[in-house]
Amino acid sequence: MRLNGVNIKAHCEKCRNSFRVDLVALIMVKGPDYSLIGQHPPCRIIDCQGRCSFLVSAGKNTPMITLDRWESE
């Protein structure tokens, strides 16, 4: 997992809420080799049964795309 100015959000397909992913905290908890690719955690909104996908952008002025798509480019 690399930081290098990458922005990552978790986006729930059901309720359409988005959440910022704290990469520093994630690395501290899961370790530097953990990958978000293929992961679809449950939504953090109470009573939402949706699953989240991860969106990523290379910087502030670049569009967000799904993490799986970004990895394949």
PyMOL CGO cylinders between C-alpha atoms (Angstrom):
from pymol import cmd
from pymol.cgo import CYLINDER

trace = [
    CYLINDER, 0.00, 0.00, 0.00, 1.43, 3.41, -0.96, 0.3, 1, 1, 1, 1, 1, 1,
    CYLINDER, 1.43, 3.41, -0.96, 0.49, 6.84, 0.32, 0.3, 1, 1, 1, 1, 1, 1,
    CYLINDER, 0.49, 6.84, 0.32, 2.13, 9.20, -2.25, 0.3, 1, 1, 1, 1, 1, 1,
    CYLINDER, 2.13, 9.20, -2.25, -0.82, 11.66, -2.30, 0.3, 1, 1, 1, 1, 1, 1,
    CYLINDER, -0.82, 11.66, -2.30, -3.38, 9.01, -3.20, 0.3, 1, 1, 1, 1, 1, 1,
    CYLINDER, -3.38, 9.01, -3.20, -6.93, 9.73, -2.01, 0.3, 1, 1, 1, 1, 1, 1,
    CYLINDER, -6.93, 9.73, -2.01, -9.19, 6.78, -1.18, 0.3, 1, 1, 1, 1, 1, 1,
    CYLINDER, -9.19, 6.78, -1.18, -12.87, 6.74, -0.23, 0.3, 1, 1, 1, 1, 1, 1,
    CYLINDER, -12.87, 6.74, -0.23, -15.22, 3.90, 0.65, 0.3, 1, 1, 1, 1, 1, 1,
    CYLINDER, -15.22, 3.90, 0.65, -18.55, 4.31, -1.17, 0.3, 1, 1, 1, 1, 1, 1,
    CYLINDER, -18.55, 4.31, -1.17, -21.72, 2.38, -0.25, 0.3, 1, 1, 1, 1, 1, 1,
    CYLINDER, -21.72, 2.38, -0.25, -23.68, 1.24, -3.29, 0.3, 1, 1, 1, 1, 1, 1,
    CYLINDER, -23.68, 1.24, -3.29, -26.93, 1.01, -1.29, 0.3, 1, 1, 1, 1, 1, 1,
    CYLINDER, -26.93, 1.01, -1.29, -27.18, 4.29, 0.66, 0.3, 1, 1, 1, 1, 1, 1,
    CYLINDER, -27.18, 4.29, 0.66, -24.72, 6.23, -1.57, 0.3, 1, 1, 1, 1, 1, 1,
    CYLINDER, -24.72, 6.23, -1.57, -22.70, 7.59, 1.36, 0.3, 1, 1, 1, 1, 1, 1,
    CYLINDER, -22.70, 7.59, 1.36, -18.94, 7.99, 1.03, 0.3, 1, 1, 1, 1, 1, 1,
    CYLINDER, -18.94, 7.99, 1.03, -16.33, 7.78, 3.77, 0.3, 1, 1, 1, 1, 1, 1,
    CYLINDER, -16.33, 7.78, 3.77, -12.72, 8.94, 3.78, 0.3, 1, 1, 1, 1, 1, 1,
    CYLINDER, -12.72, 8.94, 3.78, -10.23, 6.13, 4.30, 0.3, 1, 1, 1, 1, 1, 1,
    CYLINDER, -10.23, 6.13, 4.30, -7.44, 7.00, 6.73, 0.3, 1, 1, 1, 1, 1, 1,
    CYLINDER, -7.44, 7.00, 6.73, -4.50, 5.23, 5.07, 0.3, 1, 1, 1, 1, 1, 1,
    CYLINDER, -4.50, 5.23, 5.07, -2.10, 5.89, 7.95, 0.3, 1, 1, 1, 1, 1, 1,
    CYLINDER, -2.10, 5.89, 7.95, -4.48, 4.28, 10.45, 0.3, 1, 1, 1, 1, 1, 1,
    CYLINDER, -4.48, 4.28, 10.45, -5.18, 1.41, 8.05, 0.3, 1, 1, 1, 1, 1, 1,
    CYLINDER, -5.18, 1.41, 8.05, -1.47, 0.69, 7.66, 0.3, 1, 1, 1, 1, 1, 1,
    CYLINDER, -1.47, 0.69, 7.66, -0.99, 0.83, 11.42, 0.3, 1, 1, 1, 1, 1, 1,
    CYLINDER, -0.99, 0.83, 11.42, -3.81, -1.67, 12.00, 0.3, 1, 1, 1, 1, 1, 1,
    CYLINDER, -3.81, -1.67, 12.00, -3.44, -4.02, 9.00, 0.3, 1, 1, 1, 1, 1, 1,
    CYLINDER, -3.44, -4.02, 9.00, 0.22, -3.57, 8.09, 0.3, 1, 1, 1, 1, 1, 1,
    CYLINDER, 0.22, -3.57, 8.09, 1.96, -2.17, 4.98, 0.3, 1, 1, 1, 1, 1, 1,
    CYLINDER, 1.96, -2.17, 4.98, 1.27, -5.24, 2.82, 0.3, 1, 1, 1, 1, 1, 1,
    CYLINDER, 1.27, -5.24, 2.82, -2.53, -5.17, 3.24, 0.3, 1, 1, 1, 1, 1, 1,
    CYLINDER, -2.53, -5.17, 3.24, -4.50, -4.55, 0.03, 0.3, 1, 1, 1, 1, 1, 1,
    CYLINDER, -4.50, -4.55, 0.03, -7.94, -2.99, -0.38, 0.3, 1, 1, 1, 1, 1, 1,
    CYLINDER, -7.94, -2.99, -0.38, -8.32, -4.58, -3.83, 0.3, 1, 1, 1, 1, 1, 1,
    CYLINDER, -8.32, -4.58, -3.83, -11.22, -7.01, -3.83, 0.3, 1, 1, 1, 1, 1, 1,
    CYLINDER, -11.22, -7.01, -3.83, -12.36, -5.90, -0.37, 0.3, 1, 1, 1, 1, 1, 1,
    CYLINDER, -12.36, -5.90, -0.37, -16.00, -4.82, 0.12, 0.3, 1, 1, 1, 1, 1, 1,
    CYLINDER, -16.00, -4.82, 0.12, -16.53, -3.99, 3.81, 0.3, 1, 1, 1, 1, 1, 1,
    CYLINDER, -16.53, -3.99, 3.81, -19.99, -3.36, 5.27, 0.3, 1, 1, 1, 1, 1, 1,
    CYLINDER, -19.99, -3.36, 5.27, -21.34, 0.18, 5.28, 0.3, 1, 1, 1, 1, 1, 1,
    CYLINDER, -21.34, 0.18, 5.28, -20.76, 2.16, 8.50, 0.3, 1, 1, 1, 1, 1, 1,
    CYLINDER, -20.76, 2.16, 8.50, -24.24, 3.73, 8.47, 0.3, 1, 1, 1, 1, 1, 1,
    CYLINDER, -24.24, 3.73, 8.47, -26.49, 2.19, 11.14, 0.3, 1, 1, 1, 1, 1, 1,
    CYLINDER, -26.49, 2.19, 11.14, -29.25, 0.01, 9.61, 0.3, 1, 1, 1, 1, 1, 1,
    CYLINDER, -29.25, 0.01, 9.61, -27.68, 0.09, 6.12, 0.3, 1, 1, 1, 1, 1, 1,
    CYLINDER, -27.68, 0.09, 6.12, -27.07, -3.44, 4.87, 0.3, 1, 1, 1, 1, 1, 1,
    CYLINDER, -27.07, -3.44, 4.87, -24.93, -2.25, 1.92, 0.3, 1, 1, 1, 1, 1, 1,
    CYLINDER, -24.93, -2.25, 1.92, -21.33, -3.06, 1.09, 0.3, 1, 1, 1, 1, 1, 1,
    CYLINDER, -21.33, -3.06, 1.09, -18.67, -0.51, 0.18, 0.3, 1, 1, 1, 1, 1, 1,
    CYLINDER, -18.67, -0.51, 0.18, -16.44, -0.29, -2.84, 0.3, 1, 1, 1, 1, 1, 1,
    CYLINDER, -16.44, -0.29, -2.84, -13.24, 1.72, -2.80, 0.3, 1, 1, 1, 1, 1, 1,
    CYLINDER, -13.24, 1.72, -2.80, -12.72, 4.77, -4.99, 0.3, 1, 1, 1, 1, 1, 1,
    CYLINDER, -12.72, 4.77, -4.99, -9.26, 6.17, -5.62, 0.3, 1, 1, 1, 1, 1, 1,
    CYLINDER, -9.26, 6.17, -5.62, -7.69, 9.25, -7.20, 0.3, 1, 1, 1, 1, 1, 1,
    CYLINDER, -7.69, 9.25, -7.20, -4.06, 10.09, -7.78, 0.3, 1, 1, 1, 1, 1, 1,
    CYLINDER, -4.06, 10.09, -7.78, -4.44, 13.62, -6.38, 0.3, 1, 1, 1, 1, 1, 1,
    CYLINDER, -4.44, 13.62, -6.38, -6.81, 16.45, -5.51, 0.3, 1, 1, 1, 1, 1, 1,
    CYLINDER, -6.81, 16.45, -5.51, -7.73, 17.42, -9.07, 0.3, 1, 1, 1, 1, 1, 1,
    CYLINDER, -7.73, 17.42, -9.07, -8.06, 13.95, -10.57, 0.3, 1, 1, 1, 1, 1, 1,
    CYLINDER, -8.06, 13.95, -10.57, -11.31, 11.97, -10.88, 0.3, 1, 1, 1, 1, 1, 1,
    CYLINDER, -11.31, 11.97, -10.88, -12.20, 9.15, -8.51, 0.3, 1, 1, 1, 1, 1, 1,
    CYLINDER, -12.20, 9.15, -8.51, -12.36, 5.70, -10.11, 0.3, 1, 1, 1, 1, 1, 1,
    CYLINDER, -12.36, 5.70, -10.11, -12.90, 2.26, -8.61, 0.3, 1, 1, 1, 1, 1, 1,
    CYLINDER, -12.90, 2.26, -8.61, -9.80, 0.82, -7.01, 0.3, 1, 1, 1, 1, 1, 1,
    CYLINDER, -9.80, 0.82, -7.01, -9.95, -2.36, -9.10, 0.3, 1, 1, 1, 1, 1, 1,
    CYLINDER, -9.95, -2.36, -9.10, -9.99, -0.30, -12.32, 0.3, 1, 1, 1, 1, 1, 1,
    CYLINDER, -9.99, -0.30, -12.32, -7.13, 1.94, -11.15, 0.3, 1, 1, 1, 1, 1, 1,
    CYLINDER, -7.13, 1.94, -11.15, -4.95, -1.07, -10.35, 0.3, 1, 1, 1, 1, 1, 1,
    CYLINDER, -4.95, -1.07, -10.35, -5.40, -2.53, -13.86, 0.3, 1, 1, 1, 1, 1, 1,
    CYLINDER, -5.40, -2.53, -13.86, -4.35, 0.67, -15.68, 0.3, 1, 1, 1, 1, 1, 1,
]
cmd.load_cgo(trace, "trace")
